[in-house]
């Protein structure tokens, strides 16, 4: 199923938000949103996830996301916040198995949930932390737990807000390789990212946002150029070609 947005607007009373956003995230693909701070990237994801009201429409297949019940939304959309809130000292294992709660109160205690938690922990390099309280983890470790919990949730649509912002380069690249594999299994993935090179390297499509609107969207190598990056970030970027012909962007 595809995620289709048409003229979606979600505004804050004191200003800011997103206006008239339209776009499609195709099943089996990764779409990355780039743009400066305050451009509306997080607001857009939160609106799609049902955490903010909006006008316009957001459809996932034949599902009107604005009309889904909370349980139905939790079985359809997995949302990973940029700064996951983990205030209680549950173990990593317990938090991962909580990803199965949308499917029933007893689901986290079944053998299938344990298998899913183990697989997700393996994918996110968390096996050595399974018994540790999440309150004792670093920011990057909590981000990896949040992504792993979303994998255990097993939804067809994944929304991830800056999931690599606290990760070291190895775990950041590993996360995006994982997202490519997850998309290949048939899920639709929409992810915000500040690292332009991660977006260009791993995304099928780019949405560039500024001022609460999408200013350009398309295949990374066709839409990302010096002019766009200067317009978004107010500084000059320089393009280099790596040893396998890919584009890399740097600033001085």
C-alpha positions, 0 to 999 in steps of 0.5 A: 500500500502507498501513503498518499498525502493531498494538501495536508496542513497542520498549523500551530496556534502561534505560528509554524507547522506545515501547509498544503503538503502533497506527495506519495510514499510508495510501498517498498520504498524509502522516502527521506525528508531533508530541510533546515530546523523548523521547516516542518519535517517533524510536524508532518510526521506527527500529523500523519501518525495521528499525534496532531490534527490536520486538514487535507487528506492522508490515505494509506491504501484504502485507509483514511488515517484521520479516521482510524481508531488508536488501536487500528493506527498502532497496527498500521503506523509505527512512529519513532520519535527523534527523542524517545521518552523512556522514563520507567526502568523497563529492560530493553527486552520488555520495551521491545516486546511492548511493540506487540501491544497493539495486537493484544494485551497478552501478545508481549508475553508470547514466544512469537514476541520474544523471537521478534524482539530477539531479531530486532535486537540483533538488527539494531546491535542491542543483544548485549543490552537486553537486560539493562534498564532503558533509563540507564542507556545513552541517547544513541542506545535509546534511539536504537531501542526505539527503532527496534521496538518499531520493527517488533510492531511490524506495521506496513508504514514506518515514520522515523523522525531523525532516527540517526541524530544520536548515532555514531557513523557505523550505527547510522549507516547500519540503520539506513541499510536496515531500512532499505532491507525493511522497505524491500520486504514491502513496507513504506518508509518515510524518514527525516534526516539532516545528513544529506549524504545518508538521504542521497545514498539510501533513499529512493526519493527525496522531499525537501522542505522549507517554511512548512512546504515541500519545495521539491521532490523526486529522485535524489540525484535529480533534485539534490544540487548546489542550488537546492542545498544553498536554498535550504541551508543558506551555505554552499555545498560542494559535490564530489563523486565517490569511487563507485560513482555516487554523489557526496556533498560537503561544505567548507 
